[in-house]
């Protein structure tokens, strides 16, 4: 079982800030009044935190409670804040890529001695918030589970079991944040067990090295952006990447693809509707396969096509 206190990252996959990311001397830009949107979040379900994917891809950037100004104040040196200072537009992947280079420096994937595959797993609230934690982890591993707000975020194990690892990849690095949007008093047991199970899948495939980078629980929320940004820089500099559902995964895939990586993703929602509630193990799991990701692919429909459906 994975350690709850840390992970097994190594020195050559550790990213540290090298650039200047401070706010401009004249102060950060304010949200234009005509862009403000009513907060869609219930404070009891949204404890605050770093939301890189939402700040780049959704209208939640203009939420007065948890949006742009909150990120400027709490996470001033983050990739999200750097991006929002650079543009008011969504989905500017070249801008986000430059922010990564400005903050961490550029690492050329083609000059790396060891080719590696990064696997981003979406955990945290989708498996361990007050609505999801009562569901046994075996269900998340064996079938598509609909998040209570709507959407399929956790990819069943069969998709990773059926994935054919590129020949020149000898190392797999799993990244995840089991504490994302989780009440600090709760230990995300489902997330830890799920991450461990997916790690075992790649070990059983005979991969030489399987490294896990699990974002730890921090006393101060600011550190959460540091972990997320470091993992983002690592993933978009890899030769190959598997992403999960959600805005963070889409941002990872788009920037990595822009930089020349091979990227795979879970199937689009319309292709898995008939599988909801079905156990994807044994014979029924043989047809489960990840798909190639293309810039422009979106999971934005996940939150609106599947209405508030409790599981």
Short mmCIF file of the C-alpha atoms (twelve columns), coordinates in Angstrom:
data_MODEL
# 
_entry.id   MODEL 
# 
loop_
_atom_site.group_PDB 
_atom_site.id 
_atom_site.type_symbol 
_atom_site.label_atom_id 
_atom_site.label_alt_id 
_atom_site.label_comp_id 
_atom_site.label_asym_id 
_atom_site.label_seq_id 
_atom_site.Cartn_x 
_atom_site.Cartn_y 
_atom_site.Cartn_z 
_atom_site.pdbx_PDB_model_num 
ATOM 1   C CA . UNK A 1   0.000   0.000   0.000   1 
ATOM 2   C CA . UNK A 2   1.185   3.501   -0.774  1 
ATOM 3   C CA . UNK A 3   2.576   5.604   2.030   1 
ATOM 4   C CA . UNK A 4   0.163   8.304   3.160   1 
ATOM 5   C CA . UNK A 5   3.026   10.577  4.077   1 
ATOM 6   C CA . UNK A 6   4.985   10.750  0.861   1 
ATOM 7   C CA . UNK A 7   5.900   9.058   -2.385  1 
ATOM 8   C CA . UNK A 8   8.842   7.526   -4.214  1 
ATOM 9   C CA . UNK A 9   9.860   10.318  -6.597  1 
ATOM 10  C CA . UNK A 10  13.508  10.516  -7.635  1 
ATOM 11  C CA . UNK A 11  15.867  13.414  -8.151  1 
ATOM 12  C CA . UNK A 12  15.807  13.390  -11.954 1 
ATOM 13  C CA . UNK A 13  12.001  13.777  -11.994 1 
ATOM 14  C CA . UNK A 14  11.858  16.558  -9.419  1 
ATOM 15  C CA . UNK A 15  11.103  20.017  -10.770 1 
ATOM 16  C CA . UNK A 16  12.034  23.218  -8.995  1 
ATOM 17  C CA . UNK A 17  11.170  26.798  -9.827  1 
ATOM 18  C CA . UNK A 18  13.954  28.550  -11.728 1 
ATOM 19  C CA . UNK A 19  12.157  31.573  -13.173 1 
ATOM 20  C CA . UNK A 20  10.645  34.784  -11.844 1 
ATOM 21  C CA . UNK A 21  6.904   34.333  -11.267 1 
ATOM 22  C CA . UNK A 22  6.039   37.256  -8.990  1 
ATOM 23  C CA . UNK A 23  3.062   39.558  -9.677  1 
ATOM 24  C CA . UNK A 24  3.691   42.755  -11.696 1 
ATOM 25  C CA . UNK A 25  4.749   45.823  -9.711  1 
ATOM 26  C CA . UNK A 26  1.510   47.609  -10.563 1 
ATOM 27  C CA . UNK A 27  -0.602  44.803  -9.094  1 
ATOM 28  C CA . UNK A 28  -2.650  42.033  -10.660 1 
ATOM 29  C CA . UNK A 29  -5.527  42.693  -13.062 1 
ATOM 30  C CA . UNK A 30  -9.052  42.755  -11.649 1 
ATOM 31  C CA . UNK A 31  -12.054 40.846  -12.978 1 
ATOM 32  C CA . UNK A 32  -14.044 43.083  -15.362 1 
ATOM 33  C CA . UNK A 33  -17.554 43.580  -13.886 1 
ATOM 34  C CA . UNK A 34  -19.248 42.186  -16.998 1 
ATOM 35  C CA . UNK A 35  -17.341 38.904  -16.671 1 
ATOM 36  C CA . UNK A 36  -18.303 38.120  -13.058 1 
ATOM 37  C CA . UNK A 37  -20.353 34.934  -12.707 1 
ATOM 38  C CA . UNK A 38  -22.356 33.795  -9.660  1 
ATOM 39  C CA . UNK A 39  -20.432 31.181  -7.708  1 
ATOM 40  C CA . UNK A 40  -21.630 27.711  -8.745  1 
ATOM 41  C CA . UNK A 41  -20.056 26.146  -5.664  1 
ATOM 42  C CA . UNK A 42  -21.613 25.227  -2.361  1 
ATOM 43  C CA . UNK A 43  -18.991 26.194  0.281   1 
ATOM 44  C CA . UNK A 44  -19.634 22.906  2.082   1 
ATOM 45  C CA . UNK A 45  -18.617 21.021  -1.076  1 
ATOM 46  C CA . UNK A 46  -15.872 23.407  -2.183  1 
ATOM 47  C CA . UNK A 47  -13.318 24.005  0.575   1 
ATOM 48  C CA . UNK A 48  -11.102 26.159  -1.628  1 
ATOM 49  C CA . UNK A 49  -7.831  25.224  -3.224  1 
ATOM 50  C CA . UNK A 50  -5.748  25.415  -6.351  1 
ATOM 51  C CA . UNK A 51  -7.712  24.828  -9.579  1 
ATOM 52  C CA . UNK A 52  -5.359  25.110  -12.533 1 
ATOM 53  C CA . UNK A 53  -7.675  23.362  -14.996 1 
ATOM 54  C CA . UNK A 54  -10.696 25.523  -14.139 1 
ATOM 55  C CA . UNK A 55  -8.743  28.777  -14.328 1 
ATOM 56  C CA . UNK A 56  -7.601  27.939  -17.860 1 
ATOM 57  C CA . UNK A 57  -10.689 26.282  -19.289 1 
ATOM 58  C CA . UNK A 58  -13.916 27.351  -17.577 1 
ATOM 59  C CA . UNK A 59  -16.033 30.314  -16.548 1 
ATOM 60  C CA . UNK A 60  -15.125 29.560  -12.921 1 
ATOM 61  C CA . UNK A 61  -12.135 31.833  -13.469 1 
ATOM 62  C CA . UNK A 62  -14.589 34.731  -13.089 1 
ATOM 63  C CA . UNK A 63  -16.078 33.444  -9.812  1 
ATOM 64  C CA . UNK A 64  -15.463 36.114  -7.139  1 
ATOM 65  C CA . UNK A 65  -15.083 33.575  -4.338  1 
ATOM 66  C CA . UNK A 66  -12.682 30.952  -5.738  1 
ATOM 67  C CA . UNK A 67  -11.620 32.334  -9.117  1 
ATOM 68  C CA . UNK A 68  -8.950  34.620  -10.526 1 
ATOM 69  C CA . UNK A 69  -8.544  37.040  -7.613  1 
ATOM 70  C CA . UNK A 70  -8.435  34.189  -5.099  1 
ATOM 71  C CA . UNK A 71  -5.615  32.540  -7.085  1 
ATOM 72  C CA . UNK A 72  -3.707  35.818  -7.446  1 
ATOM 73  C CA . UNK A 73  -3.864  36.280  -3.658  1 
ATOM 74  C CA . UNK A 74  -3.215  32.712  -2.443  1 
ATOM 75  C CA . UNK A 75  -1.128  31.273  -5.299  1 
ATOM 76  C CA . UNK A 76  0.641   34.329  -6.793  1 
ATOM 77  C CA . UNK A 77  3.579   32.372  -8.291  1 
ATOM 78  C CA . UNK A 78  1.508   29.508  -9.683  1 
ATOM 79  C CA . UNK A 79  1.117   28.509  -13.322 1 
ATOM 80  C CA . UNK A 80  -2.573  29.437  -13.097 1 
ATOM 81  C CA . UNK A 81  -1.764  32.998  -11.976 1 
ATOM 82  C CA . UNK A 82  0.975   33.350  -14.583 1 
ATOM 83  C CA . UNK A 83  -1.469  32.237  -17.284 1 
ATOM 84  C CA . UNK A 84  -4.226  34.600  -16.136 1 
ATOM 85  C CA . UNK A 85  -1.820  37.554  -16.143 1 
ATOM 86  C CA . UNK A 86  -0.871  36.678  -19.716 1 
ATOM 87  C CA . UNK A 87  -4.341  36.260  -21.254 1 
ATOM 88  C CA . UNK A 88  -8.072  36.517  -20.592 1 
ATOM 89  C CA . UNK A 89  -8.801  33.821  -23.177 1 
ATOM 90  C CA . UNK A 90  -9.476  30.143  -22.486 1 
ATOM 91  C CA . UNK A 91  -7.497  27.219  -23.896 1 
ATOM 92  C CA . UNK A 92  -4.391  29.147  -24.914 1 
ATOM 93  C CA . UNK A 93  -2.112  26.125  -24.706 1 
ATOM 94  C CA . UNK A 94  0.902   27.860  -26.211 1 
ATOM 95  C CA . UNK A 95  0.649   30.515  -23.475 1 
ATOM 96  C CA . UNK A 96  0.479   27.844  -20.783 1 
ATOM 97  C CA . UNK A 97  3.445   26.039  -22.330 1 
ATOM 98  C CA . UNK A 98  5.495   29.236  -22.184 1 
ATOM 99  C CA . UNK A 99  4.499   29.689  -18.530 1 
ATOM 100 C CA . UNK A 100 5.911   26.221  -17.789 1 
ATOM 101 C CA . UNK A 101 9.181   27.133  -19.508 1 
ATOM 102 C CA . UNK A 102 9.371   30.491  -17.741 1 
ATOM 103 C CA . UNK A 103 8.854   28.892  -14.339 1 
ATOM 104 C CA . UNK A 104 10.808  25.643  -14.634 1 
ATOM 105 C CA . UNK A 105 13.008  25.933  -17.714 1 
ATOM 106 C CA . UNK A 106 12.644  23.734  -20.778 1 
ATOM 107 C CA . UNK A 107 13.555  20.044  -20.708 1 
ATOM 108 C CA . UNK A 108 13.803  18.468  -24.134 1 
ATOM 109 C CA . UNK A 109 12.094  15.078  -24.061 1 
ATOM 110 C CA . UNK A 110 14.214  13.865  -26.982 1 
ATOM 111 C CA . UNK A 111 17.470  14.402  -25.089 1 
ATOM 112 C CA . UNK A 112 16.432  12.377  -22.056 1 
ATOM 113 C CA . UNK A 113 18.437  9.232   -21.410 1 
ATOM 114 C CA . UNK A 114 15.434  7.339   -20.038 1 
ATOM 115 C CA . UNK A 115 12.121  7.566   -21.874 1 
ATOM 116 C CA . UNK A 116 9.167   7.572   -19.513 1 
ATOM 117 C CA . UNK A 117 5.395   7.398   -19.529 1 
ATOM 118 C CA . UNK A 118 3.471   9.627   -17.111 1 
ATOM 119 C CA . UNK A 119 0.060   8.412   -15.938 1 
ATOM 120 C CA . UNK A 120 -2.118  11.080  -14.353 1 
ATOM 121 C CA . UNK A 121 -4.847  9.664   -12.107 1 
ATOM 122 C CA . UNK A 122 -7.773  11.871  -11.077 1 
ATOM 123 C CA . UNK A 123 -8.430  11.117  -7.427  1 
ATOM 124 C CA . UNK A 124 -9.398  13.191  -4.377  1 
ATOM 125 C CA . UNK A 125 -12.963 14.527  -4.241  1 
ATOM 126 C CA . UNK A 126 -14.243 12.277  -7.042  1 
ATOM 127 C CA . UNK A 127 -13.565 9.257   -4.805  1 
ATOM 128 C CA . UNK A 128 -13.324 10.593  -1.267  1 
ATOM 129 C CA . UNK A 129 -15.566 13.612  -0.721  1 
ATOM 130 C CA . UNK A 130 -18.576 13.250  1.571   1 
ATOM 131 C CA . UNK A 131 -20.699 11.937  -1.303  1 
ATOM 132 C CA . UNK A 132 -18.198 9.505   -2.856  1 
ATOM 133 C CA . UNK A 133 -16.295 7.989   0.060   1 
ATOM 134 C CA . UNK A 134 -19.016 5.459   0.922   1 
ATOM 135 C CA . UNK A 135 -18.620 3.762   -2.461  1 
ATOM 136 C CA . UNK A 136 -16.219 0.775   -2.255  1 
ATOM 137 C CA . UNK A 137 -12.983 1.314   -4.173  1 
ATOM 138 C CA . UNK A 138 -13.643 -1.926  -6.054  1 
ATOM 139 C CA . UNK A 139 -16.489 -0.185  -7.880  1 
ATOM 140 C CA . UNK A 140 -14.170 2.580   -9.075  1 
ATOM 141 C CA . UNK A 141 -11.720 -0.066  -10.262 1 
ATOM 142 C CA . UNK A 142 -14.255 -2.239  -12.048 1 
ATOM 143 C CA . UNK A 143 -16.877 0.114   -13.521 1 
ATOM 144 C CA . UNK A 144 -17.632 3.664   -14.582 1 
ATOM 145 C CA . UNK A 145 -18.977 5.579   -11.584 1 
ATOM 146 C CA . UNK A 146 -20.820 8.861   -12.118 1 
ATOM 147 C CA . UNK A 147 -19.685 11.709  -9.874  1 
ATOM 148 C CA . UNK A 148 -22.603 13.073  -7.875  1 
ATOM 149 C CA . UNK A 149 -22.418 16.455  -9.662  1 
ATOM 150 C CA . UNK A 150 -22.172 14.652  -12.998 1 
ATOM 151 C CA . UNK A 151 -19.309 13.289  -15.058 1 
ATOM 152 C CA . UNK A 152 -17.009 10.280  -15.295 1 
ATOM 153 C CA . UNK A 153 -13.621 11.119  -13.829 1 
ATOM 154 C CA . UNK A 154 -12.167 7.840   -12.531 1 
ATOM 155 C CA . UNK A 155 -10.964 5.440   -15.220 1 
ATOM 156 C CA . UNK A 156 -11.600 1.729   -14.498 1 
ATOM 157 C CA . UNK A 157 -8.580  -0.575  -14.199 1 
ATOM 158 C CA . UNK A 158 -9.338  -2.525  -17.408 1 
ATOM 159 C CA . UNK A 159 -8.325  0.459   -19.557 1 
ATOM 160 C CA . UNK A 160 -4.826  0.425   -18.077 1 
ATOM 161 C CA . UNK A 161 -4.612  -3.365  -18.214 1 
ATOM 162 C CA . UNK A 162 -5.297  -3.279  -21.961 1 
ATOM 163 C CA . UNK A 163 -2.904  -0.430  -22.692 1 
ATOM 164 C CA . UNK A 164 0.137   -1.363  -24.760 1 
ATOM 165 C CA . UNK A 165 3.168   0.497   -23.427 1 
ATOM 166 C CA . UNK A 166 5.450   1.957   -26.138 1 
ATOM 167 C CA . UNK A 167 8.539   -0.222  -26.610 1 
ATOM 168 C CA . UNK A 168 11.104  2.400   -25.721 1 
ATOM 169 C CA . UNK A 169 9.397   3.292   -22.437 1 
ATOM 170 C CA . UNK A 170 11.122  1.585   -19.505 1 
ATOM 171 C CA . UNK A 171 9.752   3.756   -16.751 1 
ATOM 172 C CA . UNK A 172 6.234   4.710   -15.657 1 
ATOM 173 C CA . UNK A 173 5.556   7.674   -13.359 1 
ATOM 174 C CA . UNK A 174 2.116   7.896   -11.765 1 
ATOM 175 C CA . UNK A 175 1.006   11.327  -10.545 1 
ATOM 176 C CA . UNK A 176 -2.063  12.057  -8.446  1 
ATOM 177 C CA . UNK A 177 -3.432  14.280  -5.686  1 
ATOM 178 C CA . UNK A 178 -5.604  12.207  -3.325  1 
ATOM 179 C CA . UNK A 179 -6.191  15.272  -1.094  1 
ATOM 180 C CA . UNK A 180 -7.726  17.470  -3.827  1 
ATOM 181 C CA . UNK A 181 -10.891 19.145  -2.492  1 
ATOM 182 C CA . UNK A 182 -10.995 16.815  0.525   1 
ATOM 183 C CA . UNK A 183 -11.988 17.835  4.034   1 
ATOM 184 C CA . UNK A 184 -8.743  17.969  5.999   1 
ATOM 185 C CA . UNK A 185 -10.146 15.720  8.712   1 
ATOM 186 C CA . UNK A 186 -10.743 12.877  6.258   1 
ATOM 187 C CA . UNK A 187 -8.110  10.430  5.033   1 
ATOM 188 C CA . UNK A 188 -8.678  9.614   1.313   1 
ATOM 189 C CA . UNK A 189 -8.550  5.834   1.602   1 
ATOM 190 C CA . UNK A 190 -10.315 5.146   -1.714  1 
ATOM 191 C CA . UNK A 191 -7.816  7.299   -3.576  1 
ATOM 192 C CA . UNK A 192 -4.789  5.603   -2.024  1 
ATOM 193 C CA . UNK A 193 -6.127  2.121   -2.742  1 
ATOM 194 C CA . UNK A 194 -7.000  3.049   -6.327  1 
ATOM 195 C CA . UNK A 195 -3.529  4.505   -6.990  1 
ATOM 196 C CA . UNK A 196 -1.914  1.392   -5.533  1 
ATOM 197 C CA . UNK A 197 -4.061  -0.881  -7.720  1 
ATOM 198 C CA . UNK A 198 -3.096  0.994   -10.909 1 
ATOM 199 C CA . UNK A 199 0.553   0.857   -9.878  1 
ATOM 200 C CA . UNK A 200 0.240   -2.921  -9.624  1 
ATOM 201 C CA . UNK A 201 -1.157  -3.051  -13.172 1 
ATOM 202 C CA . UNK A 202 2.038   -1.548  -14.590 1 
ATOM 203 C CA . UNK A 203 4.268   -3.678  -12.374 1 
ATOM 204 C CA . UNK A 204 2.499   -6.773  -13.694 1 
ATOM 205 C CA . UNK A 205 3.236   -5.608  -17.233 1 
ATOM 206 C CA . UNK A 206 6.923   -5.967  -16.456 1 
ATOM 207 C CA . UNK A 207 7.833   -2.276  -16.491 1 
ATOM 208 C CA . UNK A 208 11.362  -1.869  -15.118 1 
ATOM 209 C CA . UNK A 209 10.485  1.075   -12.859 1 
ATOM 210 C CA . UNK A 210 7.107   2.321   -11.622 1 
ATOM 211 C CA . UNK A 211 7.413   5.544   -9.635  1 
ATOM 212 C CA . UNK A 212 4.516   7.174   -7.775  1 
ATOM 213 C CA . UNK A 213 4.329   10.914  -7.103  1 
ATOM 214 C CA . UNK A 214 1.502   11.418  -4.609  1 
ATOM 215 C CA . UNK A 215 0.801   14.966  -3.465  1 
ATOM 216 C CA . UNK A 216 0.908   14.850  0.355   1 
ATOM 217 C CA . UNK A 217 -1.469  16.536  2.756   1 
ATOM 218 C CA . UNK A 218 -0.164  20.017  3.579   1 
ATOM 219 C CA . UNK A 219 -0.800  22.193  6.588   1 
ATOM 220 C CA . UNK A 220 -0.836  25.271  4.336   1 
ATOM 221 C CA . UNK A 221 -2.922  25.315  1.170   1 
ATOM 222 C CA . UNK A 222 -0.294  27.275  -0.808  1 
ATOM 223 C CA . UNK A 223 1.874   24.185  -1.107  1 
ATOM 224 C CA . UNK A 224 -0.833  22.424  -3.133  1 
ATOM 225 C CA . UNK A 225 -0.108  24.666  -6.117  1 
ATOM 226 C CA . UNK A 226 3.614   23.900  -5.892  1 
ATOM 227 C CA . UNK A 227 2.986   20.146  -6.116  1 
ATOM 228 C CA . UNK A 228 0.460   20.511  -8.939  1 
ATOM 229 C CA . UNK A 229 2.733   22.771  -10.991 1 
ATOM 230 C CA . UNK A 230 5.736   20.483  -10.541 1 
ATOM 231 C CA . UNK A 231 3.710   17.471  -11.655 1 
ATOM 232 C CA . UNK A 232 2.359   19.466  -14.590 1 
ATOM 233 C CA . UNK A 233 5.869   20.372  -15.744 1 
ATOM 234 C CA . UNK A 234 6.984   16.754  -15.451 1 
ATOM 235 C CA . UNK A 235 4.007   15.387  -17.386 1 
ATOM 236 C CA . UNK A 236 4.212   17.802  -20.323 1 
ATOM 237 C CA . UNK A 237 7.931   17.073  -20.674 1 
ATOM 238 C CA . UNK A 238 7.415   13.300  -20.953 1 
ATOM 239 C CA . UNK A 239 7.616   11.367  -24.192 1 
ATOM 240 C CA . UNK A 240 4.277   9.674   -23.489 1 
ATOM 241 C CA . UNK A 241 1.302   10.566  -21.277 1 
ATOM 242 C CA . UNK A 242 -2.012  9.063   -20.185 1 
ATOM 243 C CA . UNK A 243 -4.500  11.593  -18.826 1 
ATOM 244 C CA . UNK A 244 -7.690  11.294  -16.784 1 
ATOM 245 C CA . UNK A 245 -10.973 13.145  -17.126 1 
ATOM 246 C CA . UNK A 246 -11.374 16.743  -15.986 1 
ATOM 247 C CA . UNK A 247 -9.870  20.124  -16.795 1 
ATOM 248 C CA . UNK A 248 -6.414  19.436  -15.353 1 
ATOM 249 C CA . UNK A 249 -6.079  16.319  -17.481 1 
ATOM 250 C CA . UNK A 250 -7.186  18.155  -20.589 1 
ATOM 251 C CA . UNK A 251 -4.626  20.904  -19.960 1 
ATOM 252 C CA . UNK A 252 -1.899  18.290  -19.452 1 
ATOM 253 C CA . UNK A 253 -2.788  16.540  -22.694 1 
ATOM 254 C CA . UNK A 254 -3.018  19.721  -24.745 1 
ATOM 255 C CA . UNK A 255 0.349   21.137  -23.667 1 
ATOM 256 C CA . UNK A 256 2.087   17.760  -23.907 1 
ATOM 257 C CA . UNK A 257 0.684   17.199  -27.406 1 
ATOM 258 C CA . UNK A 258 1.778   20.687  -28.424 1 
ATOM 259 C CA . UNK A 259 5.312   19.753  -27.313 1 
ATOM 260 C CA . UNK A 260 5.360   16.563  -29.351 1 
ATOM 261 C CA . UNK A 261 4.381   13.868  -26.845 1 
ATOM 262 C CA . UNK A 262 2.158   10.872  -27.530 1 
ATOM 263 C CA . UNK A 263 -0.994  11.261  -25.416 1 
ATOM 264 C CA . UNK A 264 -3.857  8.888   -24.586 1 
ATOM 265 C CA . UNK A 265 -7.163  9.590   -22.823 1 
ATOM 266 C CA . UNK A 266 -10.310 7.844   -21.561 1 
ATOM 267 C CA . UNK A 267 -13.137 7.447   -24.104 1 
ATOM 268 C CA . UNK A 268 -15.586 10.288  -24.727 1 
ATOM 269 C CA . UNK A 269 -18.733 10.172  -22.616 1 
ATOM 270 C CA . UNK A 270 -21.066 9.168   -25.459 1 
ATOM 271 C CA . UNK A 271 -19.041 6.006   -26.084 1 
ATOM 272 C CA . UNK A 272 -19.266 4.727   -22.499 1 
ATOM 273 C CA . UNK A 273 -22.887 5.467   -21.583 1 
ATOM 274 C CA . UNK A 274 -23.882 1.877   -22.314 1 
ATOM 275 C CA . UNK A 275 -21.143 0.612   -19.966 1 
ATOM 276 C CA . UNK A 276 -22.356 2.453   -16.855 1 
ATOM 277 C CA . UNK A 277 -23.182 -0.070  -14.163 1 
ATOM 278 C CA . UNK A 278 -21.415 -2.912  -15.989 1 
ATOM 279 C CA . UNK A 279 -18.485 -4.709  -14.351 1 
ATOM 280 C CA . UNK A 280 -15.538 -4.295  -16.702 1 
ATOM 281 C CA . UNK A 281 -13.544 -7.337  -15.694 1 
ATOM 282 C CA . UNK A 282 -12.564 -10.528 -17.464 1 
ATOM 283 C CA . UNK A 283 -14.321 -10.928 -20.819 1 
ATOM 284 C CA . UNK A 284 -16.339 -7.709  -20.457 1 
ATOM 285 C CA . UNK A 285 -13.146 -5.713  -19.886 1 
ATOM 286 C CA . UNK A 286 -11.291 -6.943  -22.963 1 
ATOM 287 C CA . UNK A 287 -12.767 -4.266  -25.233 1 
ATOM 288 C CA . UNK A 288 -11.890 -1.355  -22.917 1 
ATOM 289 C CA . UNK A 289 -9.205  0.769   -24.513 1 
ATOM 290 C CA . UNK A 290 -7.771  4.238   -24.129 1 
ATOM 291 C CA . UNK A 291 -7.946  6.557   -27.136 1 
ATOM 292 C CA . UNK A 292 -5.412  8.866   -28.720 1 
ATOM 293 C CA . UNK A 293 -5.818  12.431  -27.469 1 
ATOM 294 C CA . UNK A 294 -5.984  15.370  -29.881 1 
ATOM 295 C CA . UNK A 295 -5.811  19.067  -29.027 1 
ATOM 296 C CA . UNK A 296 -9.412  20.239  -28.954 1 
ATOM 297 C CA . UNK A 297 -10.760 17.072  -27.346 1 
ATOM 298 C CA . UNK A 298 -12.929 18.054  -24.413 1 
ATOM 299 C CA . UNK A 299 -14.570 16.675  -21.280 1 
ATOM 300 C CA . UNK A 300 -16.512 19.879  -20.652 1 
ATOM 301 C CA . UNK A 301 -19.723 18.042  -21.530 1 
ATOM 302 C CA . UNK A 302 -19.259 15.627  -18.631 1 
ATOM 303 C CA . UNK A 303 -20.584 18.054  -16.060 1 
ATOM 304 C CA . UNK A 304 -23.718 18.904  -18.048 1 
ATOM 305 C CA . UNK A 305 -24.675 15.744  -19.923 1 
ATOM 306 C CA . UNK A 306 -24.975 13.721  -16.742 1 
ATOM 307 C CA . UNK A 307 -27.162 15.628  -14.295 1 
ATOM 308 C CA . UNK A 308 -26.990 15.312  -10.507 1 
ATOM 309 C CA . UNK A 309 -27.198 11.580  -10.248 1 
ATOM 310 C CA . UNK A 310 -26.278 9.970   -6.941  1 
ATOM 311 C CA . UNK A 311 -24.423 6.676   -7.035  1 
# 
